[in-house]
Amino acid sequence: AAPIRWQGASGHIQVMAEHYLTIMGHGSLLVIVSCALPILVRNDNAPNVATGLMVVGALANIALDYLFIVQWNWDLKGAAYATLAAQALVFTLALAYFGSARSQLKLVNREFRFTPRYFYRIANLGLSSFFTTLYTAFITVIHNYLFLKFGSVTETGAYAIVLYISVVYYFIAEGFANGMQP
């Protein structure tokens, strides 16, 4: 609740944000894994399947947002549940892919173990993306705080829309960068 208040939220907006973050916090592991699995699918020489997983997840999220928010009036709780349900669908479909004959990579439970040498290499590769994301999150928090302090909820919402549009560029650039990796 404190980070939400630090950004200047109060009243009904604060309550909705707390509901959203609580639900998403409980489902964070699902979100992380369902975002990682399409990358593994792509690396398994199935980029079209990986793209399909992401498209299915996005369309499911949009449809469920409409159902939960507009039809059932669940506010931001509905948005959180829609996101988690869409991520669960991506997770299930990705696991089905790895269990299918199309997959060259087989996910075997006994192969999952912590190896410090690999952890260091993985962390080293992901560090630049981590700092880019951290920077973007920091700037977003500062902007939200300033918009709510010196502006209105409408201006904060307008900033969020512009931010979502600018993220499209980032995703295109990130997609090309990931696609060029060996």
Secondary structure, DSSP 8 states (H G I E B T S, - for coil): -HHHHHTT--HHHHHHHHHHHHHHHHTHHHHHHHHHHHHHHHHTT-HHHHHHHHHHHHHHHHHHHIIIIIIT--HHHHHHHHHHHHHHHHHHHHHHHHTSTT-SS---GGG----HHHHHHHHHHHHHHHHHHHHHHHHHHHHHHHHHHHS-HHHHHHHHHHHHHHHHHHHHHHHHHHHT--
